[in-house]
Each structure stands twice: as structure tokens, then as C-alpha cells.
Amino acid sequence: MEYKYEKLTDKIYVCASSDHRFGTDAFLLADFSQYRAKDKVCDLGTGCGIIPLIMQKKMPPQITYAVDIQEGAIEQLRLGIEKSETTGIVPLCADLKKLWEGAPLGQLDLVTCNPPYKVNNAGFQSVITAQKIARHEILCTIDDVCAAAQKLLKFGGRLCVCNRPERLSDVVFAMKNHDIEPKRLRFVSKNADEAPWLFMIEGKKGSKPFMKVEPQLYIRSENGFSEELKKIYDTGKETI
């Protein structure tokens, strides 16, 4: 396996490969999660650990459990941690449907997940097994993600996920099915003329019904990347 180190800051690096890489949605979700330094966090299906590592850039959480069922993904995260200056990331090779021995049940403030977007057997499936797992609900479904989050979160704890707009009803149903009430929703478009390609949603465990729909986020402007996207990436450069 060929690895490539992607630089997030002078002190934070992500180990990426053809099997476990990352895209814009990871940066958007990390920003949307509004994580805090006092939070205890878990990132489910962490892959190369891009979301926990992004959270290290500024005011990292107290602890971040980074969970993935694939050993190769966790190995890449460990390599990224070794090359970086990080605080409190705990890599765990575990099945989110079963969690792990000693899991902090009912103790976490925040769970994040950038889940497989496609239902199993829907759409073109890559030949590479790791990519199939990342893109299709082969080893877990959005209901499995919400069930795991419900076990990990304390009362009032938050689950933040992203997905494709066509899966919105599935995500809302899964959240509600596990006592996680959708509270905040934001759509993402390339520009003002195109339909959204992504949504991000936050649910709170045990909360009462009321959901705020936030202003749409645009990736591009007339002059290239939007100012909001550049702020999220924490760079003024046009080469993201």
C-alpha cells in the first residue's frame, strides 16, 4: 500500500491512500459539528482519521475516539498521529454495531460520522473492497450509526452526520428511531445555481422536536472558492 501524507498544518498530517482518503465533506462536517475543547467525542467510520485530525487544528476536544472496522484505516490514522502533534485521539479498530470493550456508554458530548452514502447494491460499486465499504452500506447502515450514537451519547449529546440529499428522509427517520431529535440542518451546493449535493444534520439525544434550517453553504463564488469554504479550510489559497 502506498501512503501519502497530506499536511493540514505545520504540526498535523493525515496519512492517505487509495483505500482511505478524504474529501471536502470531512472538513465541512468537522466545522458543522461545532466541537468544543471540553467535549468527549467519537468519530464513527473514521477512515484515515481526517475528522479527528482536523479537530486537532484548533482547540481540540478533551478526547476523541476514532473508530473504524477496517484495520488498514486505523493503521493509517496511527501513522498520521505518529507524524503529528496531537492530543487525546484514541484509534480503535471496532465494529460500530458492537462498539468496543469499555466503550464510554452514555458519556459522550458529540458523535460525528461521514457514513456510506449509498444503500447496498445501489449505483456503481468500486472493485476495491475498502472503497465499497466507504461508499455503500455493506457493513453498516445509517440506522446502525444512529443506534451506536444513542448508546454513546449522554442526554443532550449531539450526533452530526452528512449525506446526500436523497437520503435525508432515511437519516431523519433513523435519528428519531433512536431518540435523537434532528435540530439543525444545512445544505451544501457548488454555487447558487445548482441543487445541493450534500446536507449536514445535527440531532440531540432526548431533545424535543424543533429543527432549524440554516442558510445554504456555497462551495464556489465568482472568484473561485467561496470565502466561507476558505475559512473552513483555514487557508486563503485558491489551491485546496
Beta strands, then each sheet from edge to edge (+ up, - down):
strand 1: 4-7
strand 2: 13-16
strand 3: 40-44
strand 4: 63-68
strand 5: 89-93
strand 6: 108-113
strand 7: 153-163
strand 8: 180-189
strand 9: 198-205
strand 10: 212-213
strand 11: 217-218
strand 12: 220-221
strand 13: 224-225
sheet 1: 1+ 2-
sheet 2: 5+ 4+ 3+ 6+ 7+ 9- 8+ 10+
sheet 3: 5+ 4+ 3+ 6+ 7+ 9- 8+ 11+
sheet 4: 12+ 13-
end
